[in-house]
């Protein structure tokens, strides 16, 4: 058993107990990155090997409750065959102290039309093309034998992968195989694993009724970047291997060495005194903060992070900017920063929407690029008209008038 840090100590008198169970024989053989991530979020981790399964394994997972103190709860994160057994076991048994069960790519799932006990939060991650579906036949109220049949995994709704056809919260991950969430396996998929992690963390925190203030973490980081302007203290707010990506220019860095150099030499000192940020909206998720902002400045000095290789133009810029930051264990893991580079270049005189390449001059009258008005419309939807760049929009409006 290993203890987590004190990230959740402000919400719990005891560190929440989380049991990880899979087919590997020992904790040392299981994916160490996943274990590290759960510990960093403040959970006390115990590993339960699935071994050969069977009655002994079922007795072990059912016996967890008996080891807990009065009023103490626990959660389970299970993988593969272990996930299948945990789902089947706790669907029919009222395990009062089990507050959350997360199942990664179970080899089979219980009756898709029957819900779990209300006191246990359940989340299922499915992968591959098929999954076993186990049902227990009943005749005149008497339970018969269990039967498992292979079924195609239903398609999820929209792009989220949420499966409406199951009575318990489940997500399908297209294009990946079982094992996609374990960093030490060939089947590991970075994108799918991150999405699944956020959903799992959300389920576990809600199961334990834990609330974490990740907004404060982000605000402190921004204060150190733009007000204190201290690269070393800025780096202290980040994980051991952070990364920053300014998407339009690919500037930033991966790892503390490169990122510290970027902050110290290319980002913090390059922001002009006139630079201001105005928050338009903020969305706070389980482990992410998404800010929609208006960035404004006068281009009085070189800005390698936004305009690499461009000397000062002394022109003013307003641009809408979106930042997506991820927090792990109370520290920033990454930042993705998006803006429309074309609208910046137009305002600096580096891009003229009227200059059309010869091959398109007889087809295109003006490049579909807006300037500062694009930022103004983000702040106030009524400040600028919509669809002015659509060639016949105003013509049709005049005809209707």
N, C-alpha and C positions, 0 to 999 in steps of 0.2 A: 504494500500500500504506500502511496506517495501523496504528500500534501501539496495543494495548490498554494498560490500566493494569497495576499489579503485583498485582492481586487473586489471581492464580494463581502468582505468582512463588515462593511458598513451597513449591510442589509441582513446579515445572518449572525446569530450568536455562535453557530457552529458552521464549519466549512461544508457546503453541500456535497453529499456523497454521490459520485457517478461511477457506475460499473460498466466497464468496457468488456464485451465478450465476443470472441471470434474463434476460428479454427486453429490458430497458431497455439503452440503448447505453452508458451510463457509470455510475460509482458515484454521481456527483452527481445523477443522475436517479432512482436507486433510493430506496426508502423509507429516509429518514435515521433515523427512530426505531428501526427494527430494527437498523440498523448500530450506532447508539449503544448499544443494549442489549447487543449482542454484545461491543462494545469494553469496556463497563463490567464485563463478566464476565471480562475479562483476555485476550481473544483477539486475535491479530494478523489483521486483515481484509484480504483481497484480493478485488476484484470481477472476475468474468469475464463479459463480455456474451455472450449466446447468439447474437446477430446472426442469421444465416440458418441456423444449425445446420450440418448436413452434416459431411463428413469433416474439415474444418478445425477445427471445434469439438471433435470427438472427439479429434483429435490433441492439441489444447490441454489438455483435461482429463487425458488420459493422460500428457502431458508434465510435469505438475506434479511427479510423483515424482522426475524427473531433476534438479529444481532444489533438492532438499532435501539437507541434510547427512546423514552416516551416523547412523543411529539416530533420525532425526527423522521425525515422522508429521504427517499433515494430515487435515482434515475438510472436507466439502462440505455446504453447505445450498443446495438448488436449488429453483427455482420454475417451475411451468407446463411448457412444452415442454422447458426445460432440465432439469427434474427427470425428465421421461420419458426423455430421452437418457442422463442419468447413470445411472438405474436399469438401463436396457437394457445399457449399456456395462459397468458394473461387476458385473453379475450373472454374466457369463461370463468376466471377466478377473480373474486373481489380482493385485490391486493391493496389494502387501504393505504399502505405506506409508499407504494410505487406511484410517484407523481408524474413521471414522463417515461415514455418508451420510444426510442428512435431506432428504426430498422433500416439498415442499408442493404440494398439488393438481396432481400430474402429469397431463398430458393423456392419458397412457397408462401402463400398468404392465406389467412383464414377466410371464411365465408364473406364475400364482398358486400353482402347485403345486411350484415349484422354488425352493429356498433360495439365499441368497447365500453367498459364501465366508465361512468362520467367522471370519476375521480382520477382517472389516468389519461394524461394527454398523450396522443399517439401520432407519430409521423413516419411515413414509409417512403423510401426512395427506391424506385424500380429502375432496372437497367437491362439491356438486352432486348430480344424480341418476344420471349415467352417467360411465363412464371407459372409455377404450380398453384392451383387453387384447391384448398382442402375444405371439404364439407362433411358434416356428420349426419348420416341419415337418421331420421326420427320416424317412428311408427307408434301411434297412439301414446305419444308422450315419452316413449322409451328410446333412449339414444342407441343407435346401432354403430356399425363400423365407420371409421373415417375413410373417405375416398379422396384421393388427390389426382386431379387431371391437369394436363398442360393447356394453358390458354395464352393467346396472344395478348401482350400488354396493350391496353386501350390507349388511344391517342389522347394527349392532354389538351386542355383548352388554351387557345391562343398560343403565345410563345412561352408561357410560364410552365407548361407541362402538367398543370393540375388536372387530376383525373376525377371527373364528376361521378363516374359510374361506381365508385367504391364508397362504402359507408364510413370510412375512416380516412383522414387526410393523407393523400398519396400523390406523388409526383413521378412522372416518367421523364427519363433523360435520354433523348434520342441520340443515336450515333455513338454511344458509349457501352461498355461491357461491365458486368459485375467486377468490382475491384477499382472502379474509376475514382473512388474517394480516398484510396490509400496510396500515399506518396512513394512507397517502396515497391509498388507493383508495376508491371509493364502496362497494365490497363489504365493506369492513372491518367486522368484528364484534368488539367489545371482549371479550365473554365467551369466545367460541370461540378468539380469538387468544391469550388468557391461558392457557387450558388447553393449547393446542397449544405455546405457548412453554415451559411447564413440562416437557412431555414432550420437547421438542427439547433443552432445556438438560440434562436428565437424560441423554439419549442421547449428547450431545456430551461431557459430562464423563466418562461411563463409557467412551466411546471413547478419550479421552485419559488415562484412569485418574487423573482428578483428583478429589480430595476437598476439599470446602470446609466449614469450620466455621461454619455460619450460626447455630447455637445460641448461640455466644459473642456474636454481634452483638445478638441479642434480649436476652440476659441483661444486657449492658452498658446497653442502652436502659432496661430496667426499673429497674436500679440508679439511674440518673440521675433517673428519674421519682419513685420512691418513697423512696429513701434520701438521695441527694444533693439532690434536689428543686430541680434547676437547669434551668429551661426552655431556656436558650440552649444548654447542653451536650447536652440532650436532642435539640434540633433538629439538632445537628451529626451525630447518628447516622442522620439520615434523608436521603433523596434530595432533589433540587432541587424536586420537586413531590409531596410526600407527602400522604396523607390518612388520617384516622382516623374511623371510624364506629362509635359505640356504638349498635347496631342498635335496641334498644327505645325509645330516646329521641331518636335522630337527632342526637346531640351529637358534637362533634369538630371537624373542619374539613378543608378542601381547600386545599392550597398552604401555603407556609411562613408567610406573613403571618398568615392566619387561625388556623392551627394553633399558631403561637407564642403568639398572644393567648389562645387557648383554654387551653393549658398553663399560662401564666403567671397568668391571672386567674380561671379557672374550674375547673381540674382539680387542679393541684398544691396550691394553698393550701386547697382545699375538702375534702381527705381528712382525716377526723378522726384524732387520735392513736391511737385504738384499732383502726384499720383493719389487718387482717392478711390475707395471702394464703397459702393452702396448696396446693401443687402436687399434683394427684391423678394426672395422666398427662401425658406429653409425646410428641408424634409429630413427627418431623423428616423433612421431604421434601426435594426438590431445591432449592426456593426458598421453602419455607414452614415455619413452626413452629406447631403447634397445641397449645395448652395447655388442659387441663381443670383448673379450680381451684375451691377453696372460698373465697369472699370473706366476711369477717365484720367487723362494726364496730358501734359504738354511735352512733346518729344524734344526735350532740351539736352538729352544725353543718350549715348548708346544704350540699348536694352537688349543684350545678347539672348535673353530667354524668350523674348517675344519677337524681336526684330534683329536676328543675328546678321552681322555684316552690314547693317544699315546705319550710316552716320546720322546725327541729329538733324531733324528737318524743321524744328521749332513750330510744328503744327500741332493742333489739338486733336485728341482722339477720344471717342466714346465707343465702348464696345460691350456687348452682353457677354458674360463669361459664366461658365458652369464648372464647379469643382465637385468631384466625387471623391471623398476620402474614406478610407477604411481604417477602423480602429480594432486592434487586437490586444487584449489584456491591458487596457488602459493606456496604450501608446499607438501612435499613428503607424500604420503599415505601408499604406500607399496613398498617393494623390494622382488623380486623373483630371487634368484641367483642359477644358474645351473652350474655344472661341472661333469666330469666323474671321480667318486671316484676311480674306478678300476685303471685308468691310474696313479693316484696319489700313490696308494698303491704299484703298480708295481715298481715305481721309488724309493720308500722307502724300498724296499725289504720285504714288508709285504704281498705281493701276488706274487707267482711264477706261471707264465702261464704254466709251465711244470708239476706242481703238479696236477694231475687229480684224482678225487675221484675214488676209486676202481670200482664202478659200471659202470664207463664210460671209463675206460682205454683201452678197446678193441674197442671203437668207436671214441674217441676223442684223438688227438695227442697233442693238445695245446689249452689252453683257448683263446678265441677270444678277447684278451685284448692288447692294444698298450701302449707304454710308452710316453716319451717326444716327440717322433716323431709325435704323434697325434697333439700336440700343434704347432710343426714346420710346419706341413702341412696346418694348418689354416692360418698361417702367409704367407706361400708361397706354393702354390699348387704343384709346381714343385720340392719341396725339398725332398719329399718322394714318392715312387711309390704307386699306388693305388692297392687295392685288394690282397695284399700279404697274408692276413689272410684267403682268400678263397683257400681251399686246392688244387684245380686243375687249378687255374687261370694261373699260370706260365707254367704248363704242356701244356695247350692248346695253349699258346702263342708260346712255343718252337715248337710244332707240325706245327703251321701255318708258322713259320719261315723256 
